[in-house]
């Protein structure tokens, strides 16, 4: 996904929350760094960016 960011537009080179909670620590959720491509978990009390995404079906 990282190489295709220019198609979506409006991304800051920063950390964004995912919708996935850490399965071993309910206080943490996963996030994506759109500067370097790293993924890591972070405490849910921390402030990170979000990107709303509308549901879609693959291939449409």
N, CA, C and O atoms as a MOPAC input file, in Angstrom:
PM7 MOZYME 1SCF
protein

 N      0.81900 1    -1.19100 1     0.00000 1
 C      0.00000 1     0.00000 1     0.00000 1
 C      0.86300 1     1.25500 1     0.00000 1
 O      0.50100 1     2.24200 1    -0.64000 1
 N      1.97200 1     1.24400 1     0.68600 1
 C      2.80100 1     2.43700 1     0.81800 1
 C      3.16400 1     3.07200 1    -0.52400 1
 O      3.07600 1     4.29500 1    -0.63200 1
 N      3.56900 1     2.31900 1    -1.55800 1
 C      3.90600 1     2.94500 1    -2.83400 1
 C      2.71700 1     3.58900 1    -3.54500 1
 O      2.92500 1     4.39900 1    -4.44800 1
 N      1.49100 1     3.26300 1    -3.17600 1
 C      0.29900 1     3.76500 1    -3.86100 1
 C     -0.33000 1     4.97100 1    -3.15900 1
 O     -1.43700 1     5.37200 1    -3.52000 1
 N      0.33700 1     5.55000 1    -2.17900 1
 C     -0.24900 1     6.66000 1    -1.42600 1
 C     -0.61500 1     7.84500 1    -2.30400 1
 O     -1.59300 1     8.53800 1    -2.02600 1
 N      0.14700 1     8.08900 1    -3.35000 1
 C     -0.13300 1     9.24800 1    -4.19200 1
 C     -1.50100 1     9.14400 1    -4.86000 1
 O     -2.10100 1    10.16500 1    -5.19500 1
 N     -2.00000 1     7.92900 1    -5.05700 1
 C     -3.32000 1     7.76300 1    -5.66000 1
 C     -4.43400 1     8.18600 1    -4.71100 1
 O     -5.46100 1     8.70600 1    -5.14600 1
 N     -4.23400 1     7.96400 1    -3.42300 1
 C     -5.25500 1     8.32000 1    -2.43100 1
 C     -5.19000 1     9.80400 1    -2.09600 1
 O     -6.22800 1    10.44500 1    -1.92900 1
 N     -4.00300 1    10.34900 1    -1.99800 1
 C     -3.82200 1    11.76400 1    -1.70800 1
 C     -4.13800 1    12.13000 1    -0.27300 1
 O     -4.87200 1    11.42300 1     0.41700 1
 N     -3.57200 1    13.24700 1     0.17100 1
 C     -3.88100 1    13.78800 1     1.48000 1
 C     -3.24100 1    13.07800 1     2.65600 1
 O     -3.60600 1    13.34700 1     3.80100 1
 N     -2.29800 1    12.17900 1     2.41300 1
 C     -1.63300 1    11.49500 1     3.51200 1
 C     -0.46500 1    12.32400 1     4.01700 1
 O      0.34000 1    12.82700 1     3.23300 1
 N     -0.37900 1    12.46000 1     5.33400 1
 C      0.80300 1    13.04500 1     5.95700 1
 C      1.78200 1    11.91200 1     6.23000 1
 O      1.36300 1    10.78600 1     6.49900 1
 N      3.06300 1    12.19100 1     6.16500 1
 C      4.08400 1    11.18700 1     6.48000 1
 C      4.15300 1    11.04700 1     7.99200 1
 O      5.06000 1    11.58100 1     8.63100 1
 N      3.19500 1    10.32800 1     8.55900 1
 C      3.03000 1    10.26300 1    10.00700 1
 C      2.39100 1     8.93000 1    10.38300 1
 O      2.15700 1     8.07900 1     9.52500 1
 N      2.11200 1     8.75600 1    11.67600 1
 C      1.48400 1     7.54100 1    12.18800 1
 C     -0.03300 1     7.66000 1    12.16000 1
 O     -0.59500 1     8.69100 1    12.52900 1
 N     -0.69000 1     6.58200 1    11.71300 1
 C     -2.15000 1     6.51000 1    11.63900 1
 C     -2.62600 1     5.27000 1    12.38600 1
 O     -2.00900 1     4.20700 1    12.30300 1
 N     -3.72900 1     5.41700 1    13.11700 1
 C     -4.33400 1     4.26700 1    13.77600 1
 C     -4.90000 1     3.29800 1    12.75000 1
 O     -5.37800 1     3.71000 1    11.69300 1
 N     -4.84500 1     2.01000 1    13.06400 1
 C     -5.60100 1     1.01300 1    12.31200 1
 C     -6.85900 1     0.70200 1    13.11600 1
 O     -7.06600 1     1.27400 1    14.18600 1
 N     -7.68100 1    -0.17600 1    12.62500 1
 C     -8.87200 1    -0.58600 1    13.37300 1
 C     -8.61000 1    -1.85200 1    14.17900 1
 O     -9.53900 1    -2.42200 1    14.75200 1
 N     -7.36300 1    -2.29700 1    14.23100 1
 C     -7.02500 1    -3.57100 1    14.87900 1
 C     -6.42200 1    -3.37100 1    16.25900 1
 O     -5.40400 1    -2.70000 1    16.42400 1
 N     -7.07100 1    -3.96600 1    17.23800 1
 C     -6.55700 1    -3.95400 1    18.60500 1
 C     -5.46700 1    -5.01700 1    18.73500 1
 O     -5.51500 1    -6.04100 1    18.05300 1
 N     -4.49500 1    -4.78100 1    19.59900 1
 C     -3.47500 1    -5.77900 1    19.89900 1
 C     -4.13400 1    -6.94300 1    20.62900 1
 O     -4.77100 1    -6.74000 1    21.66300 1
 N     -3.99300 1    -8.14900 1    20.11300 1
 C     -4.69000 1    -9.30700 1    20.68800 1
 C     -4.14100 1    -9.72500 1    22.04500 1
 O     -4.81700 1   -10.44300 1    22.78200 1
 N     -2.93300 1    -9.29400 1    22.38900 1
 C     -2.35400 1    -9.66500 1    23.68100 1
 C     -2.37900 1    -8.53600 1    24.69900 1
 O     -2.04500 1    -8.74900 1    25.86500 1
 N     -2.77000 1    -7.33300 1    24.27400 1
 C     -2.83100 1    -6.18900 1    25.18300 1
 C     -3.98200 1    -5.28600 1    24.75200 1
 O     -3.85500 1    -4.53300 1    23.78700 1
 N     -5.09200 1    -5.36000 1    25.46000 1
 C     -6.29700 1    -4.60800 1    25.08600 1
 C     -6.11200 1    -3.10100 1    25.20400 1
 O     -6.93500 1    -2.34800 1    24.68500 1
 N     -5.05500 1    -2.63800 1    25.87100 1
 C     -4.78600 1    -1.20500 1    25.98100 1
 C     -4.10500 1    -0.64300 1    24.73900 1
 O     -3.99400 1     0.57400 1    24.59000 1
 N     -3.65100 1    -1.52000 1    23.84900 1
 C     -2.91800 1    -1.09400 1    22.66300 1
 C     -3.67000 1    -1.44100 1    21.38700 1
 O     -4.45700 1    -2.38600 1    21.34900 1
 N     -3.41400 1    -0.66100 1    20.34600 1
 C     -3.94000 1    -0.93800 1    19.01100 1
 C     -2.79400 1    -0.75200 1    18.01900 1
 O     -1.79200 1    -0.10400 1    18.32200 1
 N     -2.95800 1    -1.32400 1    16.84400 1
 C     -1.91500 1    -1.25400 1    15.82200 1
 C     -2.01100 1     0.04800 1    15.03900 1
 O     -3.09500 1     0.59100 1    14.82800 1
 N     -0.85100 1     0.53200 1    14.61600 1
 C     -0.82300 1     1.71100 1    13.76400 1
 C      0.22900 1     1.54800 1    12.68600 1
 O      1.12800 1     0.71200 1    12.77400 1
 N      0.08200 1     2.38100 1    11.66400 1
 C      0.91800 1     2.32900 1    10.46900 1
 C      1.65000 1     3.64500 1    10.32700 1
 O      1.04100 1     4.71200 1    10.40800 1
 N      2.96300 1     3.57700 1    10.11300 1
 C      3.75000 1     4.77000 1     9.85100 1
 C      3.84900 1     4.94300 1     8.33700 1
 O      4.43400 1     4.10000 1     7.65700 1
 N      3.28400 1     6.02400 1     7.80500 1
 C      3.28100 1     6.25900 1     6.36400 1
 C      4.49300 1     7.05100 1     5.90000 1
 O      4.53800 1     7.51400 1     4.76100 1
 N      5.47600 1     7.20700 1     6.78300 1
 C      6.74900 1     7.78300 1     6.38400 1
 C      7.72900 1     6.67600 1     6.00900 1
 O      8.40400 1     6.75400 1     4.98200 1
 N      7.80300 1     5.63000 1     6.86300 1
 C      8.78000 1     4.57500 1     6.62300 1
 C      8.15800 1     3.19400 1     6.41100 1
 O      8.88200 1     2.23600 1     6.14000 1
 N      6.83300 1     3.07100 1     6.52700 1
 C      6.16400 1     1.80000 1     6.28900 1
 C      6.09400 1     0.86500 1     7.47800 1
 O      5.52100 1    -0.21900 1     7.37300 1
 N      6.66900 1     1.26100 1     8.61700 1
 C      6.65000 1     0.39900 1     9.79800 1
 C      5.25200 1     0.28700 1    10.39200 1
 O      4.44200 1     1.20800 1    10.29300 1
 N      4.98900 1    -0.85400 1    11.00700 1
 C      3.74800 1    -1.09000 1    11.74500 1
 C      4.12900 1    -1.46000 1    13.16700 1
 O      5.07000 1    -2.22300 1    13.38300 1
 N      3.40200 1    -0.92300 1    14.13500 1
 C      3.69300 1    -1.22200 1    15.53000 1
 C      2.45100 1    -0.97100 1    16.35300 1
 O      1.49200 1    -0.36000 1    15.88000 1
 N      2.47000 1    -1.44900 1    17.60400 1
 C      1.33200 1    -1.18400 1    18.48000 1
 C      1.65200 1    -0.01000 1    19.38200 1
 O      2.81400 1     0.27900 1    19.66800 1
 N      0.59900 1     0.66000 1    19.82600 1
 C      0.74200 1     1.87300 1    20.60800 1
 C     -0.42200 1     1.94800 1    21.58500 1
 O     -1.50600 1     1.43500 1    21.30600 1
 N     -0.20400 1     2.58000 1    22.72000 1
 C     -1.26300 1     2.74000 1    23.70400 1
 C     -2.39800 1     3.56600 1    23.11400 1
 O     -2.15800 1     4.58300 1    22.46300 1
 N     -3.63200 1     3.13000 1    23.34100 1
 C     -4.80900 1     3.79900 1    22.77400 1
 C     -5.00200 1     5.21600 1    23.30000 1
 O     -5.75000 1     5.99000 1    22.70200 1
 N     -4.35100 1     5.57400 1    24.39700 1
 C     -4.45900 1     6.93600 1    24.92200 1
 C     -3.60700 1     7.93100 1    24.14700 1
 O     -3.77700 1     9.13900 1    24.30700 1
 N     -2.69500 1     7.44700 1    23.31100 1
 C     -1.85500 1     8.33500 1    22.51800 1
 C     -2.64600 1     8.92100 1    21.35000 1
 O     -3.57600 1     8.29900 1    20.83500 1
 N     -2.26600 1    10.10700 1    20.95100 1
 C     -2.93000 1    10.79700 1    19.85000 1
 C     -2.18700 1    10.51900 1    18.54600 1
 O     -1.02200 1    10.88300 1    18.39000 1
 N     -2.87900 1     9.87200 1    17.61700 1
 C     -2.34500 1     9.62300 1    16.28000 1
 C     -3.39100 1    10.04400 1    15.26000 1
 O     -4.54400 1    10.29300 1    15.61300 1
 N     -2.99600 1    10.12200 1    14.01700 1
 C     -3.92900 1    10.47800 1    12.94800 1
 C     -4.87600 1     9.32000 1    12.64800 1
 O     -4.59300 1     8.16600 1    12.97000 1
 N     -6.00200 1     9.65100 1    12.02600 1
 C     -6.94400 1     8.63900 1    11.54600 1
 C     -7.28700 1     8.95100 1    10.09800 1
 O     -7.17100 1    10.09100 1     9.65000 1
 N     -7.70200 1     7.93800 1     9.38600 1
 C     -8.10600 1     8.10600 1     7.98700 1
 C     -9.38500 1     7.30800 1     7.78000 1
 O     -9.32700 1     6.08800 1     7.62400 1
 N    -10.54400 1     7.97100 1     7.77400 1
 C    -11.79000 1     7.23700 1     7.55100 1
 C    -11.79100 1     6.59400 1     6.16100 1
 O    -11.35000 1     7.19300 1     5.18000 1
 N    -12.28700 1     5.38300 1     6.10700 1
 C    -12.34900 1     4.65100 1     4.84300 1
 C    -13.74600 1     4.08400 1     4.68100 1
 O    -14.26200 1     3.42100 1     5.58100 1
 N    -14.35000 1     4.34200 1     3.54900 1
 C    -15.66700 1     3.79300 1     3.25700 1
 C    -15.51500 1     2.35200 1     2.79900 1
 O    -14.58300 1     2.01900 1     2.06700 1
 N    -16.42400 1     1.50900 1     3.22800 1
 C    -16.38800 1     0.10900 1     2.82700 1
 C    -16.54300 1    -0.04700 1     1.32300 1
 O    -17.23200 1     0.74700 1     0.68200 1
 N    -15.91400 1    -1.05300 1     0.76700 1
 C    -16.00600 1    -1.32300 1    -0.66100 1
 C    -15.77500 1    -2.80000 1    -0.89500 1
 O    -15.29100 1    -3.50900 1    -0.01300 1
 N    -16.11500 1    -3.25400 1    -2.06400 1
 C    -15.84000 1    -4.62900 1    -2.45000 1
 C    -14.67300 1    -4.63500 1    -3.41400 1
 O    -14.58800 1    -3.79400 1    -4.30800 1
 N    -13.78700 1    -5.57100 1    -3.23100 1
 C    -12.61400 1    -5.69300 1    -4.08300 1
 C    -13.02900 1    -5.85400 1    -5.54200 1
 O    -13.93000 1    -6.63100 1    -5.85800 1
 N    -12.36900 1    -5.11600 1    -6.42100 1
 C    -12.63800 1    -5.23200 1    -7.84600 1
 C    -13.71200 1    -4.29800 1    -8.36600 1
 O    -14.06800 1    -4.35900 1    -9.54300 1
 N    -14.24400 1    -3.41400 1    -7.49000 1
 C    -15.26300 1    -2.47400 1    -7.96500 1
 C    -14.75700 1    -1.06000 1    -7.88400 1
 O    -15.47500 1    -0.12600 1    -8.24200 1

